[in-house]
Amino acid sequence: MIHQIWQNKETVKKVKCVHTDAKKYIVNNALTVGKEYEVKNETEEFYFIIDNSGKVGGFYKEYFQEA
């Protein structure tokens, strides 16, 4: 199961959080506006990053811009 080794995986790229205005979910506890995050995996819709909790989480790409 690849998701179990993502935290130790090489960083794909870095992205910067531009907002935490979620319509459906609370993301301001896991993301900080203006902070750069390391992308560990990417799909069409999500970035999988190490968030503020220190764990890998999947977030919509709309919260980020490439650093």
C-alpha positions as YAML, in Angstrom:
chain: A
units: angstrom
residues:
- id: 1
  name: MET
  ca: [0.00, 0.00, 0.00]
- id: 2
  name: ILE
  ca: [1.78, 3.05, -1.34]
- id: 3
  name: HIS
  ca: [0.06, 5.57, 0.96]
- id: 4
  name: GLN
  ca: [1.92, 4.07, 3.94]
- id: 5
  name: ILE
  ca: [5.33, 5.14, 2.57]
- id: 6
  name: TRP
  ca: [4.40, 8.60, 1.20]
- id: 7
  name: GLN
  ca: [5.80, 10.42, 4.22]
- id: 8
  name: ASN
  ca: [9.30, 9.06, 3.51]
- id: 9
  name: LYS
  ca: [8.95, 9.38, -0.27]
- id: 10
  name: GLU
  ca: [10.93, 11.91, -2.28]
- id: 11
  name: THR
  ca: [9.24, 15.30, -2.68]
- id: 12
  name: VAL
  ca: [7.68, 15.81, -6.13]
- id: 13
  name: LYS
  ca: [7.48, 19.62, -5.88]
- id: 14
  name: LYS
  ca: [6.57, 22.41, -3.49]
- id: 15
  name: VAL
  ca: [3.30, 24.31, -3.40]
- id: 16
  name: LYS
  ca: [2.19, 27.38, -1.46]
- id: 17
  name: CYS
  ca: [-1.17, 27.57, 0.30]
- id: 18
  name: VAL
  ca: [-3.13, 30.58, -1.00]
- id: 19
  name: HIS
  ca: [-6.39, 30.18, 0.96]
- id: 20
  name: THR
  ca: [-8.26, 27.92, 3.37]
- id: 21
  name: ASP
  ca: [-11.79, 28.96, 2.42]
- id: 22
  name: ALA
  ca: [-13.38, 25.53, 2.13]
- id: 23
  name: LYS
  ca: [-17.05, 25.20, 1.29]
- id: 24
  name: LYS
  ca: [-17.53, 21.76, 2.79]
- id: 25
  name: TYR
  ca: [-14.56, 20.83, 4.99]
- id: 26
  name: ILE
  ca: [-12.49, 22.49, 7.71]
- id: 27
  name: VAL
  ca: [-8.96, 22.84, 6.36]
- id: 28
  name: ASN
  ca: [-7.66, 25.84, 8.30]
- id: 29
  name: ASN
  ca: [-6.56, 23.49, 11.11]
- id: 30
  name: ALA
  ca: [-4.36, 21.52, 8.70]
- id: 31
  name: LEU
  ca: [-3.13, 24.29, 6.36]
- id: 32
  name: THR
  ca: [-1.63, 27.74, 6.90]
- id: 33
  name: VAL
  ca: [-2.04, 30.47, 4.29]
- id: 34
  name: GLY
  ca: [1.34, 31.52, 2.90]
- id: 35
  name: LYS
  ca: [3.17, 28.38, 4.03]
- id: 36
  name: GLU
  ca: [4.95, 26.11, 1.53]
- id: 37
  name: TYR
  ca: [4.25, 22.38, 1.60]
- id: 38
  name: GLU
  ca: [6.06, 19.42, 0.05]
- id: 39
  name: VAL
  ca: [3.99, 17.42, -2.44]
- id: 40
  name: LYS
  ca: [4.49, 13.69, -1.95]
- id: 41
  name: ASN
  ca: [1.95, 12.55, -4.55]
- id: 42
  name: GLU
  ca: [-0.46, 14.20, -6.99]
- id: 43
  name: THR
  ca: [-3.64, 13.27, -8.83]
- id: 44
  name: GLU
  ca: [-5.79, 15.30, -11.22]
- id: 45
  name: GLU
  ca: [-7.79, 16.76, -8.34]
- id: 46
  name: PHE
  ca: [-5.61, 16.48, -5.21]
- id: 47
  name: TYR
  ca: [-2.17, 17.17, -3.78]
- id: 48
  name: PHE
  ca: [-0.99, 14.79, -1.06]
- id: 49
  name: ILE
  ca: [1.19, 16.83, 1.28]
- id: 50
  name: ILE
  ca: [2.60, 16.70, 4.79]
- id: 51
  name: ASP
  ca: [0.22, 19.11, 6.54]
- id: 52
  name: ASN
  ca: [0.51, 20.98, 9.86]
- id: 53
  name: SER
  ca: [-0.21, 17.79, 11.82]
- id: 54
  name: GLY
  ca: [2.94, 16.18, 10.39]
- id: 55
  name: LYS
  ca: [0.95, 13.52, 8.54]
- id: 56
  name: VAL
  ca: [0.22, 13.10, 4.85]
- id: 57
  name: GLY
  ca: [-3.18, 14.46, 3.84]
- id: 58
  name: GLY
  ca: [-4.98, 14.93, 0.53]
- id: 59
  name: PHE
  ca: [-6.22, 18.42, -0.32]
- id: 60
  name: TYR
  ca: [-7.91, 19.94, -3.36]
- id: 61
  name: LYS
  ca: [-5.49, 21.74, -5.67]
- id: 62
  name: GLU
  ca: [-7.59, 24.92, -5.43]
- id: 63
  name: TYR
  ca: [-5.95, 25.74, -2.08]
- id: 64
  name: PHE
  ca: [-2.47, 25.98, -3.61]
- id: 65
  name: GLN
  ca: [-0.27, 27.56, -6.23]
- id: 66
  name: GLU
  ca: [3.06, 26.18, -7.38]
- id: 67
  name: ALA
  ca: [5.98, 27.66, -5.49]
...
